[in-house]
Amino acid sequence: MTRSLLAAGAFAIATVTATAAFAQQEVPIGAIEILSGPSASYGIAIKAGLEMALDEINSAGGVLGGKKLTLVIEDSAGNKDQAVNAARKLVGRDKVPVIIGPTLSNEMFAVGPVTNQRKVVTVGTSTTAKGITEMGPYIFRTSLPEADVVPVTLKTAKDKFGVKTIAMMYANDDAFSKSGFDSMKAAAEALGLNIATIETFGSKDTDFSAQLTKIKGLNVDAITVSALVEPISGVLLQARQLGIPASVRFIGGNGANSPKLGEIAGEAADGLLVGSPWFVDKKDAANVKFVSDFRKKYGKDPDQFAAQAYDTMHIVAKAVDAAGASDSDAIREALLKTRHSGVMGPFSFTPGRDPASAEGVVVLTMKGGKFQILE
């Protein structure tokens, strides 16, 4: 019996040692994304971009002299409390030195204080609201703030289509949509546009007829909408049903940068304008390869959210290598010095941990359910 117990103990010790040794050969990266619920299209695209980059990095030898990156993904379902719980799991259970995400700005405003207090680097790939990186020194983002993108879109609408008078609509119950609206309003005022009315709605609303009927009587040239893709699609469909003509252009914020807009709204979305730091038909070699590889892997085109996530994983991997260890403090310092040329173009962080340049923003328009560069 004694021999059996000794043998069992030796086996247990050997198993723990082997497990620890195996774990040391991997660097876990956490991710919090919306993989279920109404806004899952954003998180699913991000997950695809992260995983494709991860495969490339590991196939090329991994990080830190041969260690593999692993991705531990938690589904937030677009719920702030669920996102916070996910962050606590990734930090406490999985001991990740970096978290990518969460998907939405309102989730990041809940998660950021938690991870920043624990000194865990957190990198948003799709969080564009004002104030994200101001939460603390461990909060980064690779997505351009709407304050950098929206002015380009509105100026294009004014210069190319003679837009002078606009109506503004936004979802007033989430941080992302409100921040996007604030950027739109500031840009409109700076351009001297006349704001005929400002109308609000809830992010889960499905009836926008009262707001749109009011707008229809105001003879506006364009309507700006700051919201996620589902309510934007509903606004577009009802606007055309109510007889608002196609000559009245819709202008969207970052929430409109999803192929799902065309899938839901169809022809009602034709003519919509939206600014983007990336487009599928960019002709540079890195992007052509990325799009081709993405199509082969997933059988569909990538979107902006997949592209940003793909670059972000490569940026994080570079920082882990430069840090020389899977240590969050060292990775934080390395990220601030990281330079990367990817599918989004040349990238670096400002001292405030935002993207360093807004150059390369293109204005897209929707036609036949698909985005194309506005000519």
Order of alpha helices (4+ residues) and beta strands (2+ residues): alpha-beta-alpha-beta-alpha-beta-alpha-beta-beta-alpha-beta-alpha-beta-alpha-beta-alpha-beta-alpha-beta-alpha-alpha-alpha-beta-beta-beta-beta
